[in-house]
Amino acid sequence: MRVAMIRVLLLMTAAAVAVVAVNVAAADEAIVIDGGTLIDVGRPELTGPATIIIEQGRIRAVGPAGELEWPAGARIIDARGSYVMPGIADMHNHLRDGLFRQGGDQAGVLRNLLSWGITTTFNPGVPVEEYAALRSAIAADPAAYPQTFLIRGVFTTKGGWGNGFTPETPAEARAIVLQLKAAGSDGVKLMYDDMRWATTRPFPVMDRAVAAAIIDEAHKQGMLAFAHAPIQELAKQVLEDGIDCLLHGIISEPIDAEFIELMKRNNACYISTLTMFQTNAGYAEWADRLKAFDFEKRLDSNALAIFHKAPNGTARLDNTDWTVERLPVLRLNLFTANSAGIPVVIGTDTGIPGVLPGIAAQLEMVMHVEAGLTPEDVLKAATSNPALMFGRAGQFGTLAPGAQADLLILNADPRRNIENIRRIRHVIRAGRVVR
């Protein structure tokens, strides 16, 4: 009855999460950002007030303030007293509104991520029936959305966690990978989890030979392979078979030397999704944190009030206490992975109830610092590491000449306090000022 009541309340809420209109500047206009302090963790030599010149959606030049020739007719942004950094990447975002309902406007969620400073995102598992329409919407005007990577569907097993492809043989699995390649999918995703961390009645896990075939065929096709595998023993199996990135942090136990060695061997990235796991501690507590962090009062108070009425867990996912007990392990594993030199990447699993678009990525960064990472570590995880994740170092996540002009201009320095990541003055996506 309580779940039914929540759904009725949601239908009565015209706008569950406040939306800020994105007013996009004219395409292809030259922009000069002058006098700001540059923050690019991959280029620490950038110090002092500087000028950035943007043309045709890319950074053309970067230099000390007053030393570059400005293009005639350029739009001038006076950034003196401000901080300029690459846009934020959220590399695990299902483009849902984070409420207790199915479906929704994925393209609309994607557009509005820009106003939160998210200029790159990755949806690792677009429902097959929605994939083509989302691709088409983005293609119609790419600069109106964050740069977006998409995986078409997911691989699971019959009776397993998630809805998706359920190949029963390695040959069948390879054939599906070829279909995904033809559809332009940016990789493959495996659900390799019995969900013991969320239920007292674990789900069946994909046959390992099938999983290995998916990973192998993806690599043969030049595709990346990602895994939902937050249990260490299962994560090790897909790492042994060559997985490229873990889409959730390990929550089962402290990661060991073998796990670290496997991650390093694969040069695999590590995405913790702290925000998603934290909601298991209670929706009411999480809603209060969202409200306190939302200093611009953008979130709808009626929507937040719904989380105070929501029960934790469901009849099937009834093991939230187990998860809550291991949240310190999750944070420790993030710190250990980062200290070992494993590439850490920001991701939220946005769309899970309570994990609201945009603000969740900002809070994920804050929670990474709370786990012991430095602000510089976290900025790297939100900018340059996502580019490395897709083999595009230097193309985004940096202020280097030639890179995409995906930038934030902030009113305060996130290196002094990572919470300043929300002090956004301007968002620029592909050379367009959108906020």
Secondary structure, 3 states (H helix, E strand, C coil): CHHHHHHHHHHHCCCCECCCCCCCCCCCCCEEEEEEEECCCCCCCCCCEEEEEEECCEEEEEEECCCCCCCCCCEEEECCCCEEEECEEECCECCCCCCCCCCCCHHHHHHHHHHHCEEEEEEEEECHHHHHHHHHHHHHCHHHCCEEEEEECCECCCCCCCCCECCCCHHHHHHHHHHHHHCCCCCEEEECCCCCCCCCCCCCCCCHHHHHHHHHHHHHCCCCEEEECCCHHHHHHHHHCCCCEECCCCCCCCCCHHHHHHHHHHCCEEECCHHHHHHHHCHHHHHHHHHHHCCCCCECHHHHHHHCCCCCCCCCCCCHHHHHHCHHHHHHHHHHHHHCCCCEECCCCECCCCCCCCHHHHHHHHHHHHCCCCHHHHHHHHCHHHHHHCCCECCECCCCCCCECCEEEECCCCCCCHHHHHCEEEEEECCEECC
